[in-house]
Amino acid sequence: MPGPPSAEPGLPQRRAPDFYIVGHAKCGTTALYQMLRSHPQIFMPELKETRFFALELHPLPREGGEHPHTLDAYTALFAAAAPGQRTGEASPSYIRSEHAAQRIARLRPDARIVAILREPASFLRSLHLQLLQAQVETEADLRGALALEETRRARRARGDAQIQQGLMYLEHVRYVEQLRRYHAEFAREQVLVLIYEDFQADNEGTMRRVLRFLDVDDDSPIEPVQAHPTVRVRSPRLHRLVRALRVERGPVVTRARAAIRATTTRRMRRGVLSLSRRAQLAPPRPPDEGLMLELRHCFKDEVLALSEYLDRDLVTLWGYDRI
């Protein structure tokens, strides 16, 4: 893999990533990011989702960290990498962005791309639960959230920044279209398409395949990671309250935090936080099988097209041969 591009004469050299994990969300991207970060020949920044090439999909600021909006700020994230390390980042929204592939290619035409896809119905169910937990979604029922999609799309078209693009659930499952954007910019051998169910079934084998693709040592010990398991928000009201005290700003919240710190010890606060998490979150309820079947009927043509595009029988793997 060629080295990173140099800056213009007279400017400091920029360290642009050698590879990009482009998503989807809830398909193992966080686990892959964490496992790759532990490899001595790989450097990935603390900020997992830089979102730099897909800022148009993120009108609201991300909590807990500032995302880079300039090339200098972006490349600074990789400045600490050692000269011989591969550098990379993981932003699941890159696969949904209509422009990210082209933008990445302009900066690093020699980059390697890792995409991860999942059976569509289970993917949307897991995504809905994650968006509920993140308080991006307000409709607790997936069927109800899907029914709101047209209204939300119209509101977003009118400029309502509160309606995030991620809430357009059906738009996530345009797998062939999304992959074509990357294949239009990068040679086939530069793009690795992983299947989430393979990653689940053989975590280590999939990881070693990724390491070989990145041209780093694939003999290193690999510790499996399960990141962000799917959960259900048990108490939305409690979840919003705890989240507000933890991340929101303003005089009222600041005074509340100060009062809590003044009357409790750090150990007490940690214990309460642990209890509140258990009170807020629970294992997900069983899926609505009727809705899952409806979604699979909806996505069968996409799965057929993807199987042909990748020359792999995903119809059978994902159970669409029974639909």
C-alpha positions in Angstrom: 0.0 0.0 0.0 1.6 3.4 -1.0 2.3 5.9 1.7 0.0 8.8 2.6 -0.1 11.8 0.3 2.2 14.7 1.0 1.0 18.2 1.7 1.6 21.1 -0.7 5.2 22.5 -0.7 5.8 24.5 2.4 3.0 23.0 4.4 3.3 20.3 7.1 2.9 16.7 5.8 -0.6 15.4 6.3 -1.3 11.9 7.5 -4.4 10.7 5.7 -5.9 7.3 6.5 -4.8 4.2 4.6 -8.2 2.5 5.1 -11.8 3.3 5.9 -14.5 1.1 7.6 -17.6 2.6 6.0 -20.4 0.7 7.7 -23.2 -0.1 8.1 -24.1 0.7 11.8 -25.2 -2.3 14.0 -23.1 -4.6 11.8 -20.0 -5.0 13.9 -18.2 -1.8 12.9 -17.4 -0.9 16.5 -16.1 -4.3 17.4 -14.0 -4.3 14.2 -12.7 -0.8 15.1 -11.8 -1.9 18.6 -10.1 -5.1 17.5 -8.1 -3.4 14.8 -7.0 -0.6 17.2 -5.3 -3.3 19.4 -3.1 -4.4 16.5 0.5 -3.0 16.8 0.7 -2.3 13.1 -2.5 -0.2 13.0 -3.4 3.2 14.3 -6.9 4.4 14.6 -7.9 7.6 16.5 -9.8 7.8 19.8 -12.7 9.4 17.9 -14.3 6.4 16.2 -16.7 8.2 14.0 -15.0 11.2 12.5 -17.9 11.6 10.0 -15.6 14.0 8.0 -16.7 12.8 4.6 -20.4 12.6 5.4 -21.1 15.8 7.4 -24.2 16.4 5.3 -25.9 13.4 7.1 -25.2 14.9 10.6 -26.9 18.2 11.0 -26.8 17.9 14.8 -23.5 18.1 16.8 -22.3 14.8 18.2 -22.2 14.7 22.0 -19.0 14.3 23.9 -16.6 15.3 21.1 -15.9 17.8 18.4 -15.8 16.4 14.9 -13.3 17.8 12.4 -14.6 20.2 9.8 -11.4 21.0 8.0 -8.8 18.8 6.3 -6.1 20.0 8.7 -8.3 19.1 11.8 -9.1 15.7 10.2 -5.6 14.7 9.3 -4.4 15.8 12.8 -6.3 12.9 14.2 -3.7 10.6 12.6 -0.6 12.6 13.4 0.4 10.3 16.3 0.7 7.2 14.1 4.1 5.7 13.9 5.8 5.8 10.5 5.2 2.1 9.8 1.6 1.8 11.0 -1.4 1.6 8.8 -3.9 4.4 9.7 -7.6 4.0 9.5 -11.0 5.2 10.7 -14.5 3.9 11.0 -17.6 6.0 10.2 -20.7 3.9 9.4 -22.5 6.8 7.7 -20.0 6.8 4.9 -21.8 3.9 3.2 -25.1 5.9 3.2 -23.6 9.2 2.0 -23.9 9.9 -1.7 -20.6 11.8 -1.7 -18.3 10.1 0.8 -16.8 7.6 -1.7 -15.9 10.4 -4.1 -14.5 12.6 -1.3 -12.4 9.7 0.1 -11.1 8.9 -3.4 -10.0 12.5 -4.0 -7.9 12.4 -0.8 -6.7 8.8 -1.0 -7.3 7.1 -4.3 -5.2 4.2 -3.1 -7.2 3.7 0.1 -8.7 0.4 1.1 -12.4 0.2 2.0 -14.2 -2.2 4.3 -18.0 -2.4 4.1 -20.2 -4.5 6.3 -23.7 -5.6 5.4 -26.4 -7.4 7.4 -29.7 -9.2 6.8 -32.0 -6.2 6.2 -34.9 -6.9 8.6 -32.7 -7.7 11.6 -30.5 -4.8 10.7 -33.4 -2.3 10.8 -34.8 -3.7 14.1 -31.3 -3.4 15.7 -30.8 0.1 14.3 -34.2 1.2 15.6 -33.3 0.1 19.1 -30.0 1.9 18.9 -31.6 5.1 17.8 -34.1 4.8 20.6 -31.2 4.4 23.1 -29.5 7.4 21.6 -32.7 9.5 21.8 -32.6 10.2 18.1 -35.8 8.1 17.7 -38.9 8.9 19.7 -41.3 6.2 18.4 -40.8 3.1 20.5 -42.5 0.7 18.0 -40.6 -0.1 14.8 -43.8 -0.4 12.8 -44.8 3.0 14.0 -41.4 4.4 13.2 -41.6 3.1 9.7 -45.1 4.6 9.3 -43.6 8.0 10.1 -41.0 7.8 7.4 -42.8 9.7 4.7 -43.8 12.5 7.1 -40.3 12.8 8.4 -38.9 12.9 4.9 -41.2 15.7 4.0 -40.2 17.6 7.1 -36.6 17.1 6.4 -37.0 18.4 2.8 -38.6 21.5 4.3 -35.4 22.1 6.3 -36.3 20.6 9.7 -32.8 19.8 11.0 -34.2 17.9 13.9 -35.2 15.1 11.5 -32.0 13.1 11.1 -31.3 11.2 7.9 -30.7 8.1 9.9 -34.5 8.0 10.7 -35.2 7.2 7.0 -35.0 3.5 7.8 -35.8 2.1 4.3 -33.1 4.2 2.7 -30.4 2.3 4.7 -31.1 -0.8 2.7 -29.8 0.2 -0.7 -26.9 -2.1 -0.6 -26.1 -2.5 -4.3 -26.4 1.2 -4.9 -24.1 1.9 -2.0 -21.5 -0.5 -3.0 -21.5 0.7 -6.6 -20.5 4.2 -5.4 -17.3 2.7 -3.9 -16.6 0.4 -6.9 -17.0 3.5 -9.2 -14.1 5.2 -7.3 -11.9 2.3 -6.2 -10.6 -0.9 -7.9 -12.4 -4.1 -6.8 -9.3 -5.3 -5.0 -9.4 -2.2 -2.8 -12.9 -2.9 -1.5 -13.6 -5.7 1.0 -17.3 -6.5 1.6 -18.0 -8.4 4.8 -21.2 -10.0 5.9 -22.2 -9.5 9.5 -23.4 -13.0 10.0 -20.0 -14.3 8.9 -18.4 -12.0 11.5 -20.7 -13.4 14.1 -20.1 -17.0 13.2 -16.3 -16.8 12.8 -15.1 -13.6 14.6 -11.4 -14.6 14.4 -11.4 -15.9 10.9 -13.1 -12.7 9.6 -10.6 -10.6 11.5 -7.7 -12.4 10.0 -9.2 -11.9 6.5 -9.4 -8.1 7.3 -5.8 -8.0 8.5 -4.6 -9.7 5.3 -6.6 -7.3 3.2 -4.8 -4.4 5.1 -1.4 -6.0 4.5 -0.5 -6.3 8.2 0.5 -9.3 10.3 -2.4 -11.7 10.6 -0.7 -14.1 13.1 -1.2 -11.8 16.1 -3.5 -13.1 18.9 -7.1 -11.8 18.4 -9.4 -11.2 21.3 -13.1 -11.3 20.3 -15.1 -8.1 21.1 -18.8 -7.6 21.4 -19.4 -3.9 21.3 -22.8 -2.1 21.7 -25.0 -5.2 22.0 -28.6 -4.6 21.1 -30.7 -3.5 24.1 -34.1 -2.1 24.8 -34.8 1.2 26.6 -36.9 0.1 29.6 -37.8 3.6 30.8 -37.5 6.3 28.2 -38.3 9.0 30.8 -35.5 7.9 33.2 -33.2 7.4 30.2 -33.8 11.0 29.1 -33.3 12.4 32.6 -30.0 10.6 33.2 -28.7 11.5 29.7 -29.6 15.2 30.3 -27.7 15.2 33.6 -24.7 13.6 31.9 -24.4 15.5 28.6 -26.6 18.6 28.4 -25.5 22.1 29.2 -27.1 25.1 30.6 -27.5 26.9 34.0 -30.2 24.5 35.4 -28.3 21.3 34.5 -25.0 22.8 35.7 -26.6 23.7 39.1 -28.1 20.2 39.4 -24.7 18.6 38.7 -23.0 20.8 41.3 -25.6 19.9 43.9 -25.2 16.2 43.2 -21.4 16.4 43.5 -21.7 18.4 46.7 -23.9 15.8 48.4 -22.5 12.5 47.1 -19.1 10.8 46.8 -17.7 9.6 43.5 -18.3 6.0 44.6 -21.9 6.7 45.3 -22.4 8.4 42.0 -20.8 5.5 40.2 -23.1 3.1 42.0 -26.2 5.1 41.2 -25.2 5.3 37.6 -24.7 1.6 37.4 -28.1 1.0 38.9 -29.8 3.5 36.7 -28.3 1.9 33.6 -29.8 -1.5 34.7 -33.1 0.3 35.3 -33.1 2.0 31.9 -31.9 -0.8 29.7 -33.0 -4.4 29.2 -32.7 -7.2 26.7 -34.8 -6.5 23.6 -38.2 -8.1 23.4 -38.8 -10.8 20.8 -39.2 -9.3 17.3 -42.6 -8.8 15.7 -42.4 -11.8 13.4 -45.2 -10.4 11.2 -43.3 -7.2 10.7 -40.1 -9.0 10.1 -41.8 -11.1 7.3 -43.2 -8.0 5.7 -39.8 -6.4 5.7 -38.2 -9.5 4.2 -40.8 -9.4 1.4 -40.0 -5.8 0.9 -36.3 -6.4 0.7 -36.2 -9.7 -1.3 -35.4 -8.0 -4.6 -32.6 -6.1 -3.0 -31.1 -9.3 -1.5 -31.4 -11.1 -4.9 -29.6 -8.1 -6.6 -26.9 -8.1 -3.9 -26.4 -11.9 -4.3 -25.8 -11.4 -8.0 -23.7 -8.3 -7.5 -21.4 -10.0 -5.0 -21.6 -13.5 -6.7 -22.6 -15.0 -3.3 -25.8 -16.8 -2.3 -27.1 -14.4 0.4 -30.7 -15.5 -0.4 -30.1 -18.8 1.3 -27.8 -17.4 4.0 -30.4 -14.9 5.1 -33.4 -17.2 4.7 -35.0 -15.4 1.7 -35.3 -18.7 -0.2 -38.2 -19.5 2.2 -40.1 -16.3 1.3 
